Each structure stands twice: as structure tokens, then as C-alpha cells.
Amino acid sequence: MEQKMTNSLTLPMFSNLIFESHLMRNIKFKSSDDTQSLFAAALRQNVDQYFKETAISPKGDWTLRTKAMSMLAMYIVPFILIIALPMSAWLALPLVVIMGIGKAGI
């Protein structure tokens, strides 16, 4: 007398989950309170006005791009060194710390 074990997550059920996730639409929450929509509109207007008055791009300038690229390099370069070079764990530890700082900066 053999008992067959069945898995509760079968392939057809799993494929339904995949297909249903593609059919889902973006969900937006709207408040019935008009003061929240007025606040959001006023805030957006104030932020746009600030960027126009100070002549700053809302997408960032060269300093933001430099910071982003340096943080990305702080993550990728130690990772490549750890994979490519044979080293002890004590030598890899500072590289892992630098990777953590780079990932936190990203």
C-alpha cells in the first residue's frame, strides 16, 4: 500500500498565478476628502515653482550623476575583484564592506 504525495501547488495553478498577474491593472487609491487632493496640487505647484525660481533641473545635474556612478562603481568593482581574484576571507571582508556602502548609496 503506497501513498502518493501530492503537492498543493500544481503547475496549472502556478501558471494561473502568472497569467493573472499580467492581467492586473494599476491600482490607484483616491480619497473622498477634497483637502488631500488640494494639498497634493498645491504641493506640486510649489515644488515646480521652486525648481523654476532656482533654475535647477528636477532630474538632477552632473553632481547627481557623478554620485550615482561612483556608488554603482563602489558596488560593482569589489564584486568583480572578489569573483576574479583568489583571496582569503579576511582580504575579501573590506571589499564586502565597500560593496555594502555602494549598495546603500544606490
LOMARVEX-378106 format. One record per residue: y, x, z of N, C-alpha, C, O, CB in turn. Coordinates in Angstrom, 3 decimals, decimal comma. Glycine has a CB too. Layout:
<sites>
(site (Y; X; Z); (Y; X; Z); (Y; X; Z); (Y; X; Z); (Y; X; Z));
...
</sites>
This chain:
<sites>
(site (-1,165; 0,832; 0,000); (0,000; 0,000; 0,000); (1,238; 0,884; 0,000); (1,607; 1,492; 1,005); (-0,008; -0,951; 1,200));
(site (1,833; 0,926; -1,119); (3,009; 1,753; -1,319); (4,252; 0,888; -1,278); (4,296; -0,184; -1,882); (2,924; 2,517; -2,647));
(site (5,253; 1,354; -0,568); (6,525; 0,635; -0,547); (7,487; 1,341; -1,476); (7,648; 2,561; -1,421); (7,109; 0,546; 0,895));
(site (8,111; 0,577; -2,312); (9,098; 1,157; -3,209); (10,468; 1,075; -2,549); (10,865; 0,036; -2,021); (9,098; 0,435; -4,587));
(site (11,175; 2,195; -2,592); (12,529; 2,214; -2,022); (13,512; 1,845; -3,125); (13,436; 2,369; -4,236); (12,877; 3,622; -1,404));
(site (14,402; 0,972; -2,823); (15,397; 0,576; -3,801); (16,756; 1,060; -3,334); (17,070; 1,064; -2,143); (15,396; -0,957; -4,014));
(site (17,523; 1,454; -4,276); (18,872; 1,910; -3,996); (19,810; 0,715; -4,111); (19,726; -0,048; -5,073); (19,295; 3,058; -4,964));
(site (20,687; 0,549; -3,154); (21,577; -0,607; -3,174); (22,648; -0,493; -4,251); (23,216; -1,503; -4,665); (22,230; -0,779; -1,821));
(site (22,932; 0,727; -4,711); (23,938; 0,926; -5,744); (23,212; 1,256; -7,042); (22,866; 2,409; -7,297); (24,950; 2,058; -5,352));
(site (22,991; 0,248; -7,842); (22,269; 0,464; -9,092); (23,258; 0,781; -10,193); (24,465; 0,583; -10,048); (21,416; -0,768; -9,465));
(site (22,726; 1,273; -11,290); (23,568; 1,675; -12,403); (24,386; 0,515; -12,968); (25,577; 0,696; -13,218); (22,721; 2,278; -13,491));
(site (23,805; -0,669; -13,182); (24,640; -1,759; -13,698); (25,787; -2,117; -12,761); (26,885; -2,427; -13,222); (23,791; -2,985; -13,943));
(site (25,547; -2,079; -11,443); (26,632; -2,396; -10,510); (27,722; -1,328; -10,594); (28,913; -1,638; -10,564); (26,094; -2,508; -9,059));
(site (27,298; -0,068; -10,698); (28,256; 1,030; -10,762); (29,082; 0,954; -12,041); (30,288; 1,198; -12,024); (27,533; 2,378; -10,676));
(site (28,428; 0,614; -13,152); (29,164; 0,516; -14,415); (30,162; -0,644; -14,363); (31,225; -0,568; -14,979); (28,188; 0,331; -15,600));
(site (29,832; -1,709; -13,639); (30,790; -2,804; -13,488); (32,018; -2,347; -12,727); (33,136; -2,747; -13,052); (30,145; -3,990; -12,773));
(site (31,821; -1,512; -11,719); (32,966; -0,998; -10,967); (33,872; -0,173; -11,850); (35,096; -0,261; -11,743); (32,500; -0,165; -9,783));
(site (33,284; 0,634; -12,730); (34,086; 1,469; -13,622); (34,878; 0,595; -14,577); (36,079; 0,801; -14,751); (33,194; 2,451; -14,406));
(site (34,225; -0,377; -15,197); (34,906; -1,219; -16,163); (35,964; -2,103; -15,504); (37,021; -2,343; -16,088); (33,900; -2,076; -16,899));
(site (35,692; -2,584; -14,303); (36,670; -3,427; -13,621); (37,908; -2,629; -13,235); (39,011; -3,174; -13,235); (36,049; -4,066; -12,380));
(site (37,749; -1,347; -12,904); (38,917; -0,553; -12,520); (39,844; -0,336; -13,702); (41,051; -0,189; -13,513); (38,485; 0,792; -11,944));
(site (39,305; -0,313; -14,925); (40,152; -0,158; -16,098); (40,879; -1,448; -16,441); (41,922; -1,424; -17,095); (39,328; 0,300; -17,281));
(site (40,338; -2,558; -16,005); (40,944; -3,843; -16,320); (42,019; -4,246; -15,312); (42,784; -5,180; -15,552); (39,879; -4,908; -16,382));
(site (42,072; -3,540; -14,188); (43,058; -3,896; -13,170); (44,466; -3,603; -13,672); (44,698; -2,636; -14,398); (42,787; -3,133; -11,861));
(site (45,361; -4,427; -13,285); (46,758; -4,241; -13,679); (47,527; -3,602; -12,529); (47,065; -3,575; -11,389); (47,407; -5,593; -14,089));
(site (48,707; -3,091; -12,856); (49,553; -2,535; -11,809); (49,984; -3,656; -10,872); (50,399; -4,729; -11,311); (50,789; -1,812; -12,413));
(site (49,878; -3,394; -9,606); (50,240; -4,391; -8,608); (51,627; -4,055; -8,087); (51,882; -2,919; -7,688); (49,197; -4,442; -7,445));
(site (52,506; -5,010; -8,086); (53,857; -4,826; -7,566); (54,075; -5,827; -6,444); (53,738; -7,005; -6,559); (54,929; -4,998; -8,688));
(site (54,637; -5,337; -5,377); (54,935; -6,193; -4,241); (56,409; -6,557; -4,282); (57,273; -5,681; -4,308); (54,569; -5,501; -2,900));
(site (56,684; -7,826; -4,289); (58,059; -8,304; -4,302); (58,294; -9,111; -3,048); (57,488; -9,956; -2,659); (58,358; -9,146; -5,569));
(site (59,411; -8,829; -2,435); (59,759; -9,525; -1,216); (60,541; -10,788; -1,550); (61,277; -10,829; -2,535); (60,565; -8,614; -0,282));
(site (60,382; -11,788; -0,745); (61,150; -13,012; -0,933); (62,541; -12,867; -0,326); (63,405; -13,718; -0,535); (60,418; -14,211; -0,311));
(site (62,756; -11,789; 0,426); (64,036; -11,540; 1,072); (64,993; -10,901; 0,061); (64,715; -9,822; -0,463); (63,858; -10,630; 2,324));
(site (66,123; -11,571; -0,211); (67,087; -11,066; -1,184); (67,807; -9,813; -0,701); (68,279; -9,025; -1,521); (68,097; -12,136; -1,506));
(site (67,903; -9,611; 0,620); (68,623; -8,438; 1,117); (67,902; -7,148; 0,746); (68,551; -6,122; 0,545); (68,796; -8,522; 2,634));
(site (66,575; -7,177; 0,651); (65,851; -5,969; 0,254); (66,124; -5,608; -1,192); (66,291; -4,429; -1,505); (64,358; -6,151; 0,465));
(site (66,175; -6,578; -2,078); (66,469; -6,273; -3,475); (67,920; -5,845; -3,640); (68,216; -4,985; -4,470); (66,170; -7,484; -4,365));
(site (68,829; -6,427; -2,869); (70,224; -5,997; -2,921); (70,377; -4,580; -2,386); (71,153; -3,793; -2,927); (71,112; -6,957; -2,126));
(site (69,638; -4,250; -1,323); (69,681; -2,905; -0,776); (69,162; -1,888; -1,787); (69,764; -0,830; -1,967); (68,869; -2,832; 0,514));
(site (68,042; -2,203; -2,452); (67,466; -1,287; -3,440); (68,428; -1,065; -4,605); (68,571; 0,060; -5,083); (66,125; -1,831; -3,960));
(site (69,082; -2,115; -5,060); (70,041; -1,986; -6,157); (71,250; -1,150; -5,739); (71,719; -0,310; -6,508); (70,499; -3,372; -6,630));
(site (71,756; -1,375; -4,525); (72,905; -0,609; -4,042); (72,527; 0,854; -3,845); (73,310; 1,748; -4,165); (73,438; -1,203; -2,727));
(site (71,349; 1,095; -3,328); (70,891; 2,469; -3,134); (70,754; 3,193; -4,468); (71,190; 4,336; -4,605); (69,554; 2,486; -2,387));
(site (70,155; 2,535; -5,444); (70,006; 3,130; -6,774); (71,363; 3,447; -7,382); (71,538; 4,499; -7,997); (69,222; 2,193; -7,698));
(site (72,329; 2,541; -7,215); (73,666; 2,742; -7,755); (74,353; 3,929; -7,064); (75,007; 4,738; -7,722); (74,508; 1,460; -7,592));
(site (74,204; 4,030; -5,742); (74,812; 5,144; -5,015); (74,209; 6,489; -5,404); (74,928; 7,481; -5,527); (74,661; 4,933; -3,525));
(site (72,909; 6,525; -5,595); (72,255; 7,775; -5,992); (72,695; 8,183; -7,393); (72,999; 9,353; -7,627); (70,720; 7,629; -5,935));
(site (72,734; 7,232; -8,329); (73,203; 7,535; -9,682); (74,649; 8,025; -9,675); (74,996; 8,956; -10,402); (73,075; 6,301; -10,576));
(site (75,488; 7,400; -8,857); (76,886; 7,805; -8,750); (76,999; 9,225; -8,184); (77,838; 10,001; -8,641); (77,664; 6,813; -7,865));
(site (76,170; 9,574; -7,198); (76,193; 10,918; -6,624); (75,869; 11,976; -7,674); (76,542; 13,003; -7,759); (75,206; 11,015; -5,462));
(site (74,832; 11,720; -8,471); (74,460; 12,692; -9,495); (75,537; 12,817; -10,570); (75,740; 13,906; -11,107); (73,132; 12,300; -10,133));
(site (76,232; 11,722; -10,897); (77,305; 11,797; -11,879); (78,504; 12,551; -11,331); (79,094; 13,365; -12,042); (77,723; 10,404; -12,315));
(site (78,881; 12,295; -10,069); (80,040; 12,947; -9,471); (79,836; 14,446; -9,296); (80,764; 15,225; -9,510); (80,354; 12,316; -8,136));
(site (78,659; 14,848; -8,918); (78,407; 16,266; -8,670); (77,910; 17,002; -9,908); (77,708; 18,215; -9,858); (77,405; 16,419; -7,559));
(site (77,712; 16,303; -11,002); (77,234; 16,869; -12,269); (75,911; 17,612; -12,084); (75,705; 18,688; -12,646); (78,288; 17,817; -12,858));
(site (75,022; 17,020; -11,289); (73,693; 17,579; -11,055); (72,688; 16,726; -11,822); (72,782; 15,499; -11,853); (73,347; 17,627; -9,520));
(site (71,726; 17,405; -12,439); (70,680; 16,667; -13,143); (69,693; 16,095; -12,131); (69,242; 16,819; -11,243); (69,949; 17,579; -14,167));
(site (69,352; 14,835; -12,240); (68,362; 14,271; -11,316); (66,959; 14,825; -11,546); (66,071; 14,612; -10,720); (68,336; 12,763; -11,448));
(site (66,747; 15,530; -12,652); (65,436; 16,118; -12,945); (65,326; 17,557; -12,459); (64,272; 18,174; -12,618); (65,164; 16,064; -14,435));
(site (66,363; 18,096; -11,883); (66,318; 19,457; -11,361); (66,907; 20,460; -12,337); (67,110; 20,162; -13,514); (64,895; 19,841; -11,030));
(site (67,177; 21,652; -11,826); (67,726; 22,705; -12,663); (66,788; 23,905; -12,644); (65,619; 23,769; -12,283); (69,141; 23,105; -12,188));
(site (67,282; 25,069; -13,026); (66,435; 26,248; -13,138); (65,883; 26,694; -11,788); (64,799; 27,275; -11,734); (67,208; 27,379; -13,773));
(site (66,604; 26,435; -10,698); (66,087; 26,854; -9,391); (64,843; 26,051; -8,999); (63,898; 26,598; -8,431); (67,174; 26,695; -8,314));
(site (64,850; 24,765; -9,304); (63,683; 23,935; -9,013); (62,486; 24,366; -9,847); (61,363; 24,440; -9,347); (63,997; 22,460; -9,269));
(site (62,734; 24,651; -11,121); (61,636; 25,092; -11,987); (61,097; 26,449; -11,558); (59,890; 26,682; -11,611); (62,099; 25,157; -13,442));
(site (61,988; 27,349; -11,130); (61,559; 28,665; -10,647); (60,708; 28,522; -9,389); (59,677; 29,183; -9,256); (62,780; 29,564; -10,363));
(site (61,131; 27,670; -8,477); (60,365; 27,448; -7,249); (58,997; 26,857; -7,568); (57,991; 27,274; -6,995); (61,134; 26,520; -6,292));
(site (58,955; 25,900; -8,469); (57,693; 25,262; -8,825); (56,733; 26,265; -9,472); (55,541; 26,269; -9,165); (57,945; 24,081; -9,772));
(site (57,241; 27,099; -10,348); (56,384; 28,086; -11,000); (55,910; 29,153; -10,019); (54,773; 29,613; -10,114); (57,123; 28,740; -12,159));
(site (56,756; 29,549; -9,088); (56,331; 30,557; -8,113); (55,284; 29,986; -7,160); (54,340; 30,688; -6,798); (57,540; 31,079; -7,317));
(site (55,432; 28,741; -6,754); (54,426; 28,128; -5,892); (53,098; 27,956; -6,628); (52,032; 28,136; -6,038); (54,921; 26,774; -5,378));
(site (53,160; 27,613; -7,894); (51,951; 27,495; -8,683); (51,270; 28,853; -8,839); (50,044; 28,946; -8,782); (52,268; 26,898; -10,051));
(site (52,069; 29,911; -9,035); (51,517; 31,265; -9,132); (50,924; 31,710; -7,799); (49,912; 32,410; -7,776); (52,602; 32,256; -9,584));
(site (51,547; 31,308; -6,683); (51,013; 31,655; -5,367); (49,659; 30,999; -5,124); (48,890; 31,467; -4,284); (51,993; 31,244; -4,274));
(site (49,363; 29,947; -5,830); (48,068; 29,288; -5,706); (47,056; 29,857; -6,698); (45,911; 30,122; -6,331); (48,219; 27,784; -5,916));
(site (47,465; 30,044; -7,942); (46,521; 30,418; -8,991); (46,140; 31,896; -8,945); (44,962; 32,224; -9,086); (47,104; 30,091; -10,341));
(site (47,113; 32,800; -8,750); (46,830; 34,240; -8,802); (45,830; 34,662; -7,720); (44,859; 35,341; -8,052); (48,131; 35,038; -8,648));
(site (46,012; 34,298; -6,443); (44,985; 34,673; -5,470); (43,617; 34,065; -5,764); (42,589; 34,692; -5,509); (45,421; 34,262; -4,094));
(site (43,602; 32,852; -6,298); (42,341; 32,212; -6,649); (41,591; 33,030; -7,699); (40,385; 33,251; -7,582); (42,589; 30,789; -7,163));
(site (42,315; 33,473; -8,721); (41,702; 34,285; -9,775); (41,230; 35,623; -9,208); (40,152; 36,099; -9,563); (42,699; 34,515; -10,934));
(site (42,029; 36,231; -8,330); (41,632; 37,504; -7,728); (40,370; 37,362; -6,882); (39,494; 38,225; -6,924); (42,766; 38,057; -6,874));
(site (40,276; 36,283; -6,121); (39,092; 36,062; -5,281); (37,847; 35,885; -6,146); (36,776; 36,389; -5,806); (39,290; 34,826; -4,374));
(site (37,982; 35,180; -7,246); (36,834; 34,944; -8,117); (36,472; 36,195; -8,919); (35,294; 36,511; -9,085); (37,122; 33,780; -9,063));
(site (37,484; 36,902; -9,414); (37,234; 38,000; -10,342); (36,830; 39,304; -9,663); (36,031; 40,057; -10,219); (38,450; 38,236; -11,167));
(site (37,360; 39,589; -8,478); (37,113; 40,871; -7,834); (36,140; 40,721; -6,678); (36,257; 39,794; -5,877); (38,419; 41,481; -7,344));
(site (35,183; 41,627; -6,592); (34,300; 41,585; -5,417); (35,051; 42,107; -4,189); (35,593; 43,212; -4,208); (33,004; 42,425; -5,664));
(site (35,077; 41,313; -3,140); (35,798; 41,718; -1,933); (35,141; 41,096; -0,715); (34,395; 40,121; -0,816); (37,287; 41,311; -2,012));
(site (35,434; 41,676; 0,431); (34,886; 41,149; 1,672); (35,681; 39,914; 2,097); (36,749; 39,620; 1,560); (34,909; 42,228; 2,785));
(site (35,135; 39,217; 3,057); (35,809; 38,007; 3,540); (37,122; 38,361; 4,230); (38,090; 37,605; 4,146); (34,897; 37,228; 4,504));
(site (37,160; 39,502; 4,909); (38,394; 39,903; 5,593); (39,499; 40,249; 4,602); (40,680; 40,069; 4,899); (38,129; 41,096; 6,509));
(site (39,123; 40,741; 3,438); (40,116; 41,042; 2,414); (40,558; 39,762; 1,694); (41,696; 39,666; 1,233); (39,551; 42,057; 1,403));
(site (39,666; 38,797; 1,603); (39,991; 37,535; 0,930); (40,806; 36,606; 1,828); (41,492; 35,713; 1,330); (38,709; 36,829; 0,485));
(site (40,741; 36,803; 3,134); (41,435; 35,912; 4,061); (42,947; 35,843; 3,818); (43,488; 34,738; 3,765); (41,176; 36,359; 5,475));
(site (43,658; 36,976; 3,667); (45,094; 36,856; 3,365); (45,372; 36,155; 2,037); (46,376; 35,457; 1,898); (45,728; 38,229; 3,344));
(site (44,482; 36,344; 1,065); (44,669; 35,658; -0,215); (44,500; 34,150; -0,069); (45,192; 33,372; -0,726); (43,685; 36,195; -1,253));
(site (43,583; 33,749; 0,786); (43,383; 32,317; 1,030); (44,598; 31,727; 1,744); (44,984; 30,590; 1,472); (42,099; 32,077; 1,865));
(site (45,203; 32,489; 2,655); (46,414; 32,023; 3,338); (47,547; 31,859; 2,337); (48,287; 30,877; 2,387); (46,827; 33,004; 4,458));
(site (47,684; 32,826; 1,421); (48,721; 32,727; 0,380); (48,450; 31,521; -0,519); (49,380; 30,828; -0,931); (48,775; 34,031; -0,471));
(site (47,177; 31,273; -0,820); (46,837; 30,081; -1,606); (47,247; 28,799; -0,868); (47,745; 27,856; -1,482); (45,323; 30,055; -1,913));
(site (47,036; 28,774; 0,429); (47,409; 27,593; 1,218); (48,908; 27,354; 1,207); (49,359; 26,214; 1,101); (46,928; 27,743; 2,650));
(site (49,680; 28,428; 1,317); (51,139; 28,302; 1,256); (51,568; 27,807; -0,116); (52,453; 26,960; -0,231); (51,818; 29,649; 1,573));
(site (50,931; 28,343; -1,160); (51,256; 27,898; -2,526); (50,905; 26,445; -2,750); (51,663; 25,712; -3,386); (50,532; 28,751; -3,546));
(site (49,760; 26,018; -2,232); (49,365; 24,614; -2,404); (50,273; 23,684; -1,614); (50,613; 22,597; -2,081); (47,911; 24,410; -1,973));
(site (50,663; 24,108; -0,423); (51,591; 23,287; 0,360); (52,943; 23,192; -0,333); (53,610; 22,160; -0,257); (51,763; 23,863; 1,775));
(site (53,346; 24,251; -1,002); (54,616; 24,229; -1,724); (54,577; 23,378; -2,969); (55,584; 22,802; -3,379); (55,016; 25,615; -2,090));
(site (53,413; 23,306; -3,564); (53,269; 22,479; -4,765); (53,420; 21,026; -4,386); (53,335; 20,151; -5,247); (51,907; 22,720; -5,457));
</sites>
